[in-house]
Amino acid sequence: MRIALDAMGGDHGPVPNVAGALQALGTTPDLTVVLVGDRAQIEPLLATSPDYPADRIEIVHASQCIGMNEKPAEALRAKPDSSIGKCWQLLATKAVDGLVSAGNTGAVVAGGLFTRKFLKSVHRPGIATVMPTAKGRCVIMDVGANVFPKPRHLLEYGAMGSAFAKHMLGIDRPTIGLMNVGEEEGKGHDLVQETYTLFRNSSLADRFVGNIEGGDIHRGKVDVVVTDGFVGNVIIKLSQGLFEFVMGMVGKEILGALSAEKELAARTLQGMVQKYHYSAFGGAPLLGVDGVCIICHGSSKERAIANGLGVAAQDVRIGLNEKIVAELEALPAVTA
């Protein structure tokens, strides 16, 4: 399979992207990586690792790069030869099976919207992310692609998130919860109340547990959390910040109180960080587009990029999009 990698995207430029691509080639034997970006910067980085499989890595030159702080739609129009735009062109023409980028998230999402290459029955793509819980892992969708969704969009997110949880995380019958300010039916604004009714009258009704609150996520109350992109983005950013704060404070207090077992405790804490850090999950898929798109954290290093490519390859390998379409086709038809 062929996956395009935005070699210029992210806070750290092409260095971790190229290194992550080479690492992914070593762990995923059926993968070919298409590095999209400035050839003059990419080729010297490849030259430092002469043992890489040259027949499984390609370069597609892109003369422009969209910065992390640029306005997405304006940047895509002003920079037609950007690495993000080139990745989407390759995906739209079926030259690659998927793309991975740690670049400007808004630009990555906008690139997908510009192509209008959505899966059948999808009205608006959304970003899903995997979150650790006390019972394993859950999927949260949407976490930033659609901050003004309609009830139908959220219903589709439940279906897409359920397909992802089943086929990517191995959860047989994923339960679905709707993020709200209370568990009782009738809580919240019009959007969640109308979405609640849609879920209750859909093919997902037997897996829909109703409304959930923020504290239920890490307890593992449901396998799929449905919310709008604004709230979802706040949830993941708050969770990341809280994780770093708690691990930092725990490490400081525990290691400061130990002497003989200090080295063992340090290794244990480091193992926890490696297990639950965002880089362990690779990236967040933009579900609903015709192809595979994985959005990595802007500060991604080599490990996160390699894992992101691995997730993209797994998506292609299992035919996730076909399974999503099957789930969506079981939903009730859109009404006026």
C-alpha positions as a printed Julia matrix, in Angstrom:
336×3 Matrix{Float64}:
   0.0    0.0    0.0
   1.09   3.58  -0.63
   0.77   6.27   2.04
   1.66   9.92   1.4
   3.45  11.67   4.27
   3.48  15.45   4.59
   7.23  15.65   5.11
   7.17  19.39   5.87
   4.32  19.4    8.41
   4.6   19.84  12.16
   6.54  21.97  14.61
   9.88  20.29  13.91
  10.03  20.23  10.11
  11.12  17.29   7.97
  13.67  15.69  10.35
  11.25  13.65  12.55
   8.95  13.06   9.58
  11.64  11.39   7.49
  12.98   9.5   10.51
   9.48   8.29  11.34
   8.94   7.17   7.75
  12.1    5.08   7.83
  11.11   3.56  11.16
   7.66   2.66   9.79
   9.21   0.93   6.78
  11.1   -1.34   9.17
   7.97  -2.41  11.05
   5.39  -2.49   8.23
   6.7   -4.64   5.36
   3.75  -4.0    3.0
   4.12  -0.2    3.22
   5.48   2.27   0.66
   5.87   5.86   1.88
   5.57   8.8   -0.51
   7.39  11.75   1.07
   5.75  15.0   -0.07
   7.78  18.15   0.39
  10.94  20.03  -0.52
  13.21  17.53  -2.28
  16.3   19.59  -1.4
  15.61  19.11   2.3
  14.38  15.51   2.14
  17.16  13.88   0.11
  20.02  14.79   2.52
  18.02  13.3    5.42
  17.57  10.04   3.52
  21.28  10.02   2.69
  22.12   9.79   6.39
  20.38   6.39   6.52
  21.72   4.55   3.47
  20.28   1.17   4.5
  16.62   2.11   3.98
  14.64   0.15   1.34
  14.86   2.57  -1.58
  12.2    0.69  -3.55
   9.62   1.46  -0.84
  10.12   5.19  -0.47
   9.45   7.94  -2.99
   9.65  11.73  -3.07
   7.03  14.01  -4.61
   8.34  17.55  -4.69
   6.21  20.34  -3.21
   7.72  23.82  -3.32
   5.46  25.35  -0.63
   4.61  24.65   3.0
   1.64  25.85   5.05
   2.69  27.2    8.45
   1.03  26.09  11.66
  -0.42  29.57  12.29
  -1.72  30.29   8.79
  -5.44  30.49   8.06
  -6.28  27.11   6.47
  -8.53  28.0    3.54
  -6.56  31.1    2.6
  -3.26  29.23   2.77
  -4.49  26.38   0.57
  -5.63  28.86  -2.08
  -2.49  30.98  -1.86
  -0.15  27.98  -1.92
  -1.39  25.54  -4.57
   1.91  23.61  -4.44
   1.89  23.12  -0.67
   2.82  19.74   0.79
  -0.63  19.36   2.36
  -2.4   20.25  -0.87
  -0.17  17.87  -2.84
  -0.97  15.03  -0.44
  -4.7   15.54  -1.02
  -4.18  15.68  -4.79
  -2.42  12.32  -4.65
  -5.24  10.84  -2.55
  -8.0   12.3   -4.74
  -6.45  10.81  -7.89
  -5.93   7.42  -6.17
  -2.16   7.72  -6.58
  -1.93   6.84  -2.87
  -4.21   4.97  -0.48
  -3.87   7.4    2.4
  -2.08  10.4    3.82
  -0.48  11.32   7.13
   0.29  14.87   8.3
   1.41  16.58  11.49
   0.9   19.94   9.84
  -1.74  22.64  10.24
  -4.83  20.64  11.31
  -7.25  23.15   9.86
  -5.49  23.01   6.51
  -5.52  19.19   6.5
  -9.27  19.15   7.19
  -9.94  21.95   4.69
  -7.98  20.05   2.04
 -10.33  17.12   2.5
 -13.4   19.36   2.32
 -12.1   21.02  -0.86
 -11.8   17.68  -2.65
 -15.43  16.82  -1.77
 -14.4   13.16  -1.97
 -16.64  11.92   0.83
 -17.74   8.38   1.47
 -21.28   7.42   0.5
 -23.84   8.67   3.06
 -21.32  11.03   4.75
 -22.44  14.65   5.0
 -19.47  15.99   6.98
 -16.2   14.23   7.92
 -15.01  14.34  11.5
 -11.81  13.68  13.43
 -11.75  10.68  15.75
  -9.15  10.18  18.45
  -8.35   7.3   20.79
  -8.39   8.01  24.52
  -7.14   5.68  27.29
  -9.69   4.71  29.94
  -9.84   2.59  33.09
 -11.31  -0.22  30.98
  -9.11   0.06  27.9
  -9.62   2.6   25.13
 -12.45   4.68  23.73
 -13.01   6.78  20.6
 -13.99  10.45  20.78
 -15.5   12.07  17.7
 -15.41  14.88  16.62
 -12.33  16.6   18.08
 -11.97  19.62  15.83
 -13.16  19.23  12.24
 -16.76  20.39  12.69
 -17.49  22.97  15.4
 -21.0   23.72  14.09
 -22.45  20.26  13.4
 -26.04  19.35  12.71
 -27.76  16.48  14.56
 -27.39  14.28  11.48
 -23.61  14.83  11.51
 -23.39  13.66  15.12
 -25.46  10.58  14.34
 -23.05   9.73  11.52
 -20.11  10.29  13.89
 -21.62   7.68  16.18
 -21.76   5.2   13.29
 -18.24   5.98  12.05
 -16.78   5.94  15.55
 -18.47   2.61  16.22
 -16.98   1.08  13.05
 -13.54   2.39  14.03
 -13.83   1.03  17.59
 -14.94  -2.38  16.34
 -12.45  -2.93  13.54
  -9.44  -0.94  14.76
  -9.67  -1.42  18.53
 -11.27  -4.89  18.53
 -14.39  -3.95  20.52
 -17.14  -6.33  19.42
 -20.24  -4.2   20.1
 -19.11  -0.67  20.91
 -21.4    1.33  23.16
 -22.08   4.96  22.26
 -22.6    7.98  24.51
 -23.59  11.56  23.71
 -21.55  14.22  25.52
 -23.85  16.47  27.54
 -24.07  18.53  30.74
 -26.08  15.82  32.47
 -27.16  12.22  32.01
 -30.93  12.81  32.13
 -32.94  12.83  28.92
 -33.92  16.39  28.02
 -30.66  17.92  29.22
 -28.6   20.27  27.09
 -29.24  22.56  24.14
 -31.25  21.86  21.0
 -28.36  20.18  19.16
 -27.85  17.39  21.71
 -31.56  16.96  22.38
 -32.3   16.48  18.67
 -29.28  14.19  18.31
 -30.47  12.13  21.28
 -33.79  11.53  19.52
 -32.04  10.52  16.29
 -29.94   7.94  18.11
 -32.96   6.49  19.91
 -34.72   5.96  16.56
 -31.77   4.63  14.58
 -30.08   1.3   13.96
 -27.61   2.3   16.7
 -30.31   2.46  19.4
 -29.33  -0.86  21.01
 -25.77   0.41  21.53
 -26.67   3.98  22.51
 -26.51   4.38  26.31
 -27.73   7.99  26.28
 -26.1   11.12  27.62
 -22.74  11.02  29.39
 -20.69  13.62  31.25
 -17.02  14.52  30.98
 -16.06  12.46  34.01
 -17.43   9.31  32.38
 -14.84   9.29  29.59
 -11.81   8.03  31.52
 -13.98   5.74  33.63
 -14.68   3.86  30.42
 -18.46   4.16  30.6
 -18.77   3.97  26.79
 -16.59   2.94  23.87
 -17.56   5.84  21.57
 -18.08   9.42  22.72
 -19.99  11.68  20.31
 -19.64  15.44  20.53
 -19.14  18.55  18.43
 -15.66  19.58  17.32
 -15.36  22.49  19.75
 -16.12  20.48  22.88
 -14.15  17.49  21.61
 -11.04  19.57  21.01
 -11.27  21.08  24.49
 -11.57  17.57  25.96
  -8.42  16.2   24.31
  -6.33  19.34  24.95
  -7.41  19.41  28.6
  -6.69  15.7   28.96
  -3.21  16.07  27.45
  -2.38  19.0   29.7
  -3.74  17.27  32.8
  -1.79  14.09  32.01
   1.48  16.04  31.71
   0.73  17.98  34.91
  -0.21  14.91  36.98
   2.72  12.8   35.76
   5.09  15.67  36.42
   3.81  16.22  39.95
   3.65  12.5   40.76
   7.18  12.02  39.49
   8.47  14.94  41.51
   6.78  13.88  44.74
   7.46  10.14  44.52
  11.02  10.31  43.23
  11.82  13.0   45.75
  10.68  10.76  48.61
  12.57   7.65  47.49
  16.19   6.64  47.76
  16.86   2.9   47.24
  13.95   2.34  44.85
  14.29   5.64  43.05
  15.66   4.15  39.81
  12.9    1.51  39.66
  10.21   4.13  40.25
  11.66   6.37  37.54
  11.55   3.51  35.02
   7.97   2.68  36.02
   6.83   6.28  35.56
   8.6    6.51  32.24
   6.86   3.35  31.12
   3.49   4.88  32.0
   4.32   8.0   30.03
   5.29   5.92  27.0
   2.1    3.85  27.26
  -0.39   6.7   27.57
   1.36   9.53  25.69
  -0.39  10.66  22.5
   2.53   9.41  20.4
   1.6    5.83  21.32
  -1.64   6.17  19.34
  -0.01   7.62  16.23
  -2.64  10.1   15.13
  -6.31  10.89  14.75
  -8.14   9.68  11.62
 -10.33  12.07   9.63
 -13.23   9.69   9.08
 -15.71  10.11   6.25
 -13.35  10.92   3.38
 -12.79   8.62   0.42
  -9.36   7.4    1.43
  -7.38   7.35   4.66
  -6.25  10.52   6.41
  -4.35  10.48   9.72
  -3.76  13.79  11.52
  -0.8   13.71  13.91
  -0.1   16.11  16.77
   1.82  19.2   15.69
   4.68  18.4   18.06
   4.98  14.8   16.83
   8.42  13.24  16.87
   9.7   10.13  15.11
   7.67   7.64  17.16
   4.34   9.38  16.59
   4.93   9.7   12.84
   5.86   6.03  12.55
   2.77   5.01  14.51
   0.62   7.33  12.41
   1.83   5.61   9.25
   1.16   2.27  10.89
  -2.43   3.26  11.71
  -2.95   4.46   8.13
  -1.64   1.17   6.79
  -3.92  -0.79   9.14
  -6.94   1.27   8.02
  -6.21   0.39   4.4
  -5.42  -3.24   5.16
  -8.73  -3.99   6.91
 -10.85  -1.9    4.51
 -12.15   0.41   7.26
 -13.97   2.73   4.85
 -16.04  -0.11   3.41
 -17.09  -1.07   6.93
 -17.98   2.55   7.73
 -20.18   2.78   4.64
 -22.0   -0.41   5.66
 -22.66   1.07   9.11
 -23.9    4.36   7.64
 -26.23   2.7    5.14
 -28.14   1.14   8.02
 -29.04   4.59   9.39
 -32.44   6.14   8.61
 -32.64   8.3    5.51
 -32.08  12.05   5.86
 -35.38  13.91   6.21
 -36.19  17.53   5.41
